[in-house]
Amino acid sequence: MAEQFSVAFFEENFKQYIERNKDVFTKSHAMNAYYRSIVGTLINDHLNKNAEIVRRIRNLETAYTNVKNS
């Protein structure tokens, strides 16, 4: 089994995705669908982390303002 998220890992997953969807997609379409799925997941994961950081900074700013004005 390949190391998670290595080139070999993704190659194996591409091949499995193509095989599982050979009745529905051409090889190219299957590869594009898998690629978009993975990229979308990575982008959303990154955005969620950024959103968490932004939320914490906003909370810090609110707390600062509240303490400053009390």
C-alpha positions in Angstrom: 0.0 0.0 0.0 1.3 3.4 -1.0 2.0 6.2 1.5 -1.1 8.3 1.9 -1.2 11.3 -0.5 2.0 10.2 -2.3 2.2 10.1 -6.1 1.8 6.3 -6.0 -1.2 6.7 -3.7 -2.9 9.0 -6.2 -1.9 6.9 -9.2 -3.5 3.8 -7.5 -6.7 5.8 -6.8 -6.9 7.2 -10.3 -6.7 3.6 -11.7 -9.3 2.3 -9.2 -11.7 5.2 -10.0 -11.3 4.6 -13.7 -12.0 0.9 -13.3 -15.0 1.5 -11.0 -16.5 4.0 -13.4 -15.6 2.5 -16.8 -19.3 1.9 -17.6 -20.1 5.6 -17.0 -17.0 7.6 -17.9 -14.3 7.6 -20.4 -10.8 7.3 -18.9 -10.3 11.1 -19.3 -13.7 12.0 -17.8 -13.1 9.7 -14.8 -9.6 11.1 -14.2 -11.0 14.7 -14.4 -13.9 13.8 -12.0 -11.5 12.3 -9.5 -9.1 15.2 -9.8 -11.8 17.8 -9.3 -13.1 15.9 -6.3 -9.7 15.8 -4.6 -8.9 19.4 -5.4 -12.3 20.5 -4.1 -11.8 18.6 -0.9 -8.4 20.1 -0.4 -9.6 23.6 -1.1 -12.5 23.3 1.2 -10.3 21.9 3.9 -7.9 24.8 3.5 -10.8 27.3 3.6 -12.3 25.7 6.7 -8.9 26.1 8.5 -8.7 29.8 7.3 -12.3 30.3 8.5 -11.4 29.0 11.9 -8.4 31.3 12.1 -10.6 34.3 11.1 -13.2 33.3 13.6 -10.6 33.2 16.4 -9.1 36.5 15.4 -12.6 38.1 15.3 -13.3 36.7 18.8 -10.0 38.0 20.0 -10.8 41.5 18.6 -14.3 41.4 20.2 -12.8 40.4 23.5 -10.2 43.1 23.3 -12.9 45.7 22.5 -15.2 44.5 25.3 -12.4 44.6 27.9 -11.1 47.9 26.7 -14.6 49.5 27.0 -15.5 48.0 30.3 
